[in-house]
Amino acid sequence: WTPGEIRSVRRVGMSTADQKYIYFFPKITRAEADGLLGFRTLGTFLYRTSSSKAGGIVLSIKQRRNVLHILLQYSSQMKKYIFLAKGAIRSSMEKKSYESLAEITEDLKKRRLVAAGVVNPDHVPSNVPAAVAPDVMNEKTSAEVPRLGEQGKSALQEIMGLKRDLKDYKMMLRVFTMDKTLTESETKQLGEYRKAHNITVESHAKVLSSLGISEETWNQYIAAGSKIVKKQENEGKECTPTGDPSEWDDKTVLVWMETVSKKFKILPKTIDAFRGQDVTGDALLEIDRPMMMQLGITMGQANAVYKAVKALHST
C-alpha cells in the first residue's frame, strides 16, 4: 500500500482485520469494480473504499443488468458500519449497523442477497501453503486441507479460478437446457468454454449430475436440438418466396421480409411500416435508406432492411 492508501483506510477507522479482509479492495475505483464484477454470476460482490466520499466504504454487488454500489460509513463513535443508501438491500438487512465487514457478509449471505465474494489476492490467508494448492483446487481430501478452514479453501479455489469457472459453466448449462434441447451452436459454445477454462470431462459430468442431468438425457437434448434446427430449415425453405423478385407483389414482399427478419434482425414494427405502402418486388430492389426513413423507419432498421435487400440482389 502507498502512504496515501494507508491514511485513507485509517480515516475510515477500519480495524486491521477489515483492512486485510479477503473480499476488500482498498485500491480500486468504481469503474474497476464494474470490470471485476461485470462478467461474474448474479450476486457476486466485493468491498472497496469510496473515491467520492471521505471515510466511505462501498459494497458492490453484481445484479442482472448492472453492478449495484451501496455506500457504508464507519461511525467512530459507535465503532460500527452503517448503511447510508436506502433501498431493498438495506431494508432487508437484519441489523442496521455492523462491527465488521465479515459480519455484513454473513448477514447478506444469510438473507441470500449475495453469493460468492471476489477474493483480493493480496489478502489470501497466510496459512495457505502452496503445496496444498492442487488438493484444494480439486477439492480432494488432504491432511493439510483442514488447516485452511472454509474461508481459506474458498479463497484459494476462487484465486485459481476453478470455482468461478465451474459456477459460470453450470449457469450456462442451466440456461441452455431449460427447454430440454441443445442446438449445435449451444453445444459448440459449451465446448469452447470447457477448452478455454480447462474444465475436464469429470468436472463436466459432475456439473451435469448436480443439475440432475444424466449422460443419456444430455444426448437426448442434443438430438432434440438437431431436430428443431432441421425443422426450422425446412420451414424456411417452404416459406421463402421463389421466382424473380422483381415480379413479386406487395404481399409476397411482406412474406419475404418476415422470412428473413430473424437473420437480419428486422423488427415487426419495421415490417408493419411497409404494409399498405404498395411496395412490390421491383420497388423493393430499388429502395434505399433515405426512402425507408421517410416511412418512419429508424436508421438502424433501415440499414438492416438494406442489407437484406443487398443479399437478395446477390441471389
C-alpha positions as CSV (number, residue, x, y, z in Angstrom):
1,W,0.0,0.0,0.0
2,T,1.1,3.6,-0.6
3,P,1.1,6.0,2.4
4,G,-2.0,7.7,1.0
5,E,-3.9,4.5,0.8
6,I,-2.9,3.6,4.4
7,R,-4.1,7.1,5.6
8,S,-7.4,6.6,3.7
9,V,-8.3,3.4,5.5
10,R,-7.2,4.8,8.8
11,R,-9.5,7.8,8.2
12,V,-12.3,5.3,7.7
13,G,-11.5,3.8,11.1
14,M,-11.2,0.2,9.8
15,S,-9.8,-2.5,12.0
16,T,-6.7,-4.4,11.0
17,A,-8.8,-7.4,10.3
18,D,-11.1,-5.4,8.0
19,Q,-8.2,-3.8,6.2
20,K,-7.0,-7.3,5.3
21,Y,-10.5,-8.7,4.8
22,I,-10.4,-11.3,2.0
23,Y,-13.1,-9.5,-0.1
24,F,-11.9,-5.9,0.5
25,F,-10.1,-4.0,-2.3
26,P,-8.7,-0.7,-1.0
27,K,-7.1,0.3,-4.3
28,I,-9.8,0.0,-6.9
29,T,-12.2,2.6,-8.4
30,R,-15.9,2.2,-9.2
31,A,-15.1,1.6,-12.8
32,E,-12.6,-1.1,-11.9
33,A,-15.2,-2.8,-9.6
34,D,-17.6,-2.8,-12.5
35,G,-14.9,-4.5,-14.6
36,L,-14.2,-7.1,-11.9
37,L,-17.9,-7.9,-11.4
38,G,-19.3,-7.4,-14.9
39,F,-18.7,-10.9,-16.2
40,R,-19.4,-12.7,-12.9
41,T,-22.5,-14.5,-11.9
42,L,-25.5,-12.9,-10.2
43,G,-24.9,-11.9,-6.5
44,T,-21.0,-11.8,-6.7
45,F,-19.7,-9.0,-4.5
46,L,-16.7,-7.1,-3.1
47,Y,-15.9,-4.2,-0.8
48,R,-13.9,-1.1,-1.7
49,T,-13.1,2.3,-0.4
50,S,-15.2,5.2,-1.7
51,S,-13.4,7.6,-4.0
52,S,-16.2,10.2,-3.8
53,K,-17.0,10.3,0.0
54,A,-14.2,10.5,2.6
55,G,-14.4,7.7,5.1
56,G,-16.9,5.7,3.0
57,I,-16.8,2.0,2.2
58,V,-18.7,0.7,-0.8
59,L,-20.4,-2.7,-1.2
60,S,-20.5,-3.6,-4.9
61,I,-22.9,-6.4,-5.9
62,K,-23.4,-7.9,-9.4
63,Q,-27.1,-7.5,-10.4
64,R,-28.9,-8.9,-13.5
65,R,-28.2,-5.8,-15.8
66,N,-25.5,-3.9,-13.9
67,V,-23.4,-3.6,-10.7
68,L,-25.1,-2.1,-7.6
69,H,-22.9,0.1,-5.4
70,I,-24.1,0.6,-1.8
71,L,-22.4,3.2,0.4
72,L,-21.4,2.4,4.0
73,Q,-20.0,4.7,6.6
74,Y,-17.9,3.7,9.6
75,S,-19.0,5.5,12.8
76,S,-16.0,6.2,15.1
77,Q,-18.4,6.8,18.0
78,M,-20.4,3.6,17.6
79,K,-17.4,1.8,16.1
80,K,-19.7,0.2,13.6
81,Y,-20.5,0.3,9.9
82,I,-23.8,1.9,9.0
83,F,-25.7,1.6,5.7
84,L,-26.2,5.1,4.2
85,A,-28.0,4.3,1.0
86,K,-31.7,3.4,1.3
87,G,-33.2,0.7,-0.8
88,A,-34.2,-3.0,-1.0
89,I,-30.8,-4.3,0.3
90,R,-30.8,-2.0,3.4
91,S,-34.5,-2.7,4.2
92,S,-33.8,-6.5,4.0
93,M,-30.9,-6.5,6.4
94,E,-31.4,-7.9,9.9
95,K,-29.4,-5.1,11.5
96,K,-28.7,-1.5,10.6
97,S,-25.1,-1.4,11.9
98,Y,-22.3,-3.9,11.9
99,E,-19.0,-4.3,13.8
100,S,-17.0,-5.8,10.8
101,L,-17.2,-6.5,7.1
102,A,-17.3,-10.2,7.9
103,E,-20.5,-9.6,9.9
104,I,-22.1,-7.7,7.0
105,T,-21.2,-10.6,4.6
106,E,-22.6,-13.2,7.0
107,D,-25.9,-11.3,7.2
108,L,-26.0,-10.7,3.4
109,K,-25.5,-14.4,2.7
110,K,-28.0,-15.5,5.4
111,R,-30.6,-13.4,3.5
112,R,-29.4,-14.7,0.1
113,L,-28.7,-11.1,-1.0
114,V,-25.2,-12.1,-2.2
115,A,-23.4,-15.2,-3.4
116,A,-19.7,-15.5,-3.7
117,G,-17.2,-12.8,-3.0
118,V,-14.3,-11.7,-5.3
119,V,-11.1,-12.6,-3.5
120,N,-8.3,-10.0,-3.2
121,P,-5.1,-12.0,-4.0
122,D,-3.2,-9.7,-1.6
123,H,-5.4,-10.7,1.3
124,V,-5.2,-14.5,1.0
125,P,-4.9,-16.1,4.4
126,S,-1.2,-16.7,5.3
127,N,-1.9,-20.3,6.4
128,V,-2.5,-21.4,2.8
129,P,0.6,-23.5,1.9
130,A,1.5,-23.7,-1.8
131,A,2.0,-27.5,-1.6
132,V,-1.7,-27.9,-0.7
133,A,-3.0,-25.9,-3.7
134,P,-3.6,-28.9,-6.1
135,D,-5.6,-30.8,-3.4
136,V,-7.7,-27.8,-2.6
137,M,-8.3,-26.9,-6.2
138,N,-9.5,-30.4,-6.9
139,E,-11.4,-30.5,-3.6
140,K,-9.6,-33.7,-2.6
141,T,-9.2,-34.9,1.0
142,S,-5.8,-34.0,2.4
143,A,-4.3,-34.0,5.9
144,E,-3.3,-30.4,5.3
145,V,-6.6,-29.1,4.0
146,P,-8.5,-28.9,7.3
147,R,-5.9,-26.3,8.5
148,L,-7.1,-23.9,5.9
149,G,-10.6,-23.5,7.1
150,E,-13.6,-22.9,4.8
151,Q,-12.6,-19.4,4.0
152,G,-9.0,-20.4,3.1
153,K,-10.2,-23.2,0.8
154,S,-12.8,-20.9,-0.8
155,A,-10.2,-18.2,-1.3
156,L,-7.7,-20.5,-2.9
157,Q,-10.2,-22.0,-5.3
158,E,-11.5,-18.6,-6.2
159,I,-8.0,-17.3,-6.9
160,M,-7.2,-20.3,-9.1
161,G,-10.4,-19.6,-11.0
162,L,-11.8,-23.1,-10.6
163,K,-14.9,-22.3,-8.5
164,R,-15.8,-19.2,-10.6
165,D,-15.4,-21.1,-13.9
166,L,-17.5,-24.0,-12.8
167,K,-20.2,-21.7,-11.5
168,D,-20.4,-19.9,-14.8
169,Y,-20.4,-23.2,-16.7
170,K,-23.2,-24.5,-14.5
171,M,-25.2,-21.4,-15.1
172,M,-24.7,-21.8,-18.9
173,L,-25.8,-25.4,-18.8
174,R,-28.9,-24.5,-16.7
175,V,-29.9,-21.8,-19.2
176,F,-29.2,-23.8,-22.3
177,T,-31.1,-26.9,-21.1
178,M,-34.2,-25.1,-19.8
179,D,-36.1,-26.1,-22.9
180,K,-34.7,-29.6,-22.8
181,T,-32.8,-29.1,-26.1
182,L,-29.2,-28.2,-27.1
183,T,-28.6,-26.7,-30.5
184,E,-25.4,-27.2,-32.4
185,S,-24.3,-23.6,-31.7
186,E,-25.0,-24.1,-27.9
187,T,-23.1,-27.3,-27.8
188,K,-20.2,-25.6,-29.6
189,Q,-20.2,-22.7,-27.2
190,L,-20.1,-25.0,-24.2
191,G,-17.2,-27.0,-25.8
192,E,-15.2,-23.8,-26.4
193,Y,-15.8,-22.7,-22.8
194,R,-14.6,-26.1,-21.4
195,K,-11.5,-25.8,-23.6
196,A,-10.8,-22.2,-22.6
197,H,-11.2,-22.8,-18.9
198,N,-9.6,-26.3,-18.7
199,I,-12.9,-28.0,-17.5
200,T,-12.3,-31.7,-17.6
201,V,-14.7,-34.4,-18.6
202,E,-15.0,-35.4,-15.0
203,S,-15.9,-31.9,-13.9
204,H,-18.4,-31.6,-16.8
205,A,-20.1,-34.9,-15.6
206,K,-20.1,-33.6,-12.0
207,V,-21.9,-30.4,-13.0
208,L,-24.4,-32.4,-15.1
209,S,-25.1,-34.6,-12.1
210,S,-25.6,-31.6,-9.8
211,L,-28.3,-30.4,-12.3
212,G,-29.9,-33.8,-12.4
213,I,-28.9,-34.5,-16.0
214,S,-27.6,-37.9,-16.9
215,E,-25.4,-38.7,-19.9
216,E,-28.3,-40.3,-21.6
217,T,-30.5,-37.2,-21.1
218,W,-27.7,-35.0,-22.3
219,N,-27.5,-36.9,-25.6
220,Q,-31.3,-36.6,-25.9
221,Y,-31.1,-32.9,-25.5
222,I,-28.5,-32.7,-28.3
223,A,-30.7,-34.9,-30.6
224,A,-33.8,-32.8,-29.9
225,G,-31.9,-29.6,-30.7
226,S,-30.7,-31.1,-34.0
227,K,-34.3,-32.0,-35.0
228,I,-35.5,-28.4,-34.2
229,V,-32.8,-26.9,-36.4
230,K,-33.7,-29.2,-39.3
231,K,-37.4,-28.4,-38.9
232,Q,-36.7,-24.7,-38.9
233,E,-34.5,-25.0,-42.0
234,N,-37.3,-27.0,-43.8
235,E,-39.9,-24.5,-42.8
236,G,-37.7,-21.6,-44.0
237,K,-37.3,-23.3,-47.4
238,E,-41.0,-23.8,-47.7
239,C,-41.9,-20.2,-46.7
240,T,-39.3,-18.3,-48.7
241,P,-40.8,-16.8,-51.8
242,T,-39.3,-18.1,-55.1
243,G,-39.1,-16.7,-58.6
244,D,-37.9,-13.4,-59.9
245,P,-38.1,-10.8,-57.0
246,S,-38.9,-8.0,-59.5
247,E,-42.2,-9.7,-60.2
248,W,-43.3,-10.1,-56.5
249,D,-46.4,-8.3,-55.5
250,D,-46.6,-6.3,-52.2
251,K,-47.9,-9.3,-50.2
252,T,-45.0,-11.5,-51.4
253,V,-42.6,-8.8,-50.3
254,L,-44.1,-8.8,-46.8
255,V,-43.8,-12.6,-46.7
256,W,-40.1,-12.4,-47.7
257,M,-39.4,-9.8,-45.0
258,E,-41.0,-12.0,-42.3
259,T,-38.9,-14.9,-43.6
260,V,-35.5,-13.1,-43.4
261,S,-36.4,-10.9,-40.3
262,K,-34.6,-13.2,-37.8
263,K,-31.4,-13.5,-39.9
264,F,-31.2,-9.7,-40.5
265,K,-32.8,-8.6,-37.2
266,I,-35.7,-6.8,-38.8
267,L,-38.3,-5.9,-36.2
268,P,-42.1,-6.5,-36.6
269,K,-42.7,-2.7,-36.4
270,T,-40.4,-2.3,-39.5
271,I,-42.4,-4.8,-41.5
272,D,-45.6,-3.1,-40.4
273,A,-44.3,0.2,-41.8
274,F,-44.3,-1.5,-45.3
275,R,-47.9,-2.6,-45.0
276,G,-50.3,-0.5,-47.2
277,Q,-47.4,1.2,-49.0
278,D,-47.7,-1.0,-52.1
279,V,-44.0,-1.9,-52.1
280,T,-43.7,-4.5,-54.8
281,G,-40.7,-6.5,-55.7
282,D,-39.3,-4.1,-58.3
283,A,-39.7,-1.2,-55.8
284,L,-38.0,-3.3,-53.1
285,L,-34.9,-3.8,-55.3
286,E,-34.6,-0.1,-55.8
287,I,-35.2,1.0,-52.2
288,D,-32.5,2.8,-50.3
289,R,-32.1,4.0,-46.7
290,P,-33.4,7.6,-47.1
291,M,-36.6,6.3,-48.7
292,M,-37.2,3.9,-45.8
293,M,-36.5,6.6,-43.3
294,Q,-39.3,8.6,-44.9
295,L,-41.6,5.8,-43.9
296,G,-40.7,6.4,-40.3
297,I,-38.2,3.6,-40.1
298,T,-35.2,4.2,-37.9
299,M,-31.7,4.4,-39.3
300,G,-30.7,1.1,-37.7
301,Q,-33.7,-0.8,-39.0
302,A,-33.3,0.9,-42.5
303,N,-29.7,-0.5,-42.5
304,A,-31.0,-4.0,-41.6
305,V,-33.5,-4.0,-44.4
306,Y,-30.9,-2.6,-46.8
307,K,-28.6,-5.5,-46.0
308,A,-31.4,-8.0,-46.6
309,V,-32.2,-6.4,-50.0
310,K,-28.5,-6.4,-50.9
311,A,-28.4,-10.1,-50.1
312,L,-31.5,-10.6,-52.3
313,H,-29.7,-8.9,-55.2
314,S,-26.8,-11.4,-54.9
315,T,-29.1,-14.4,-55.1
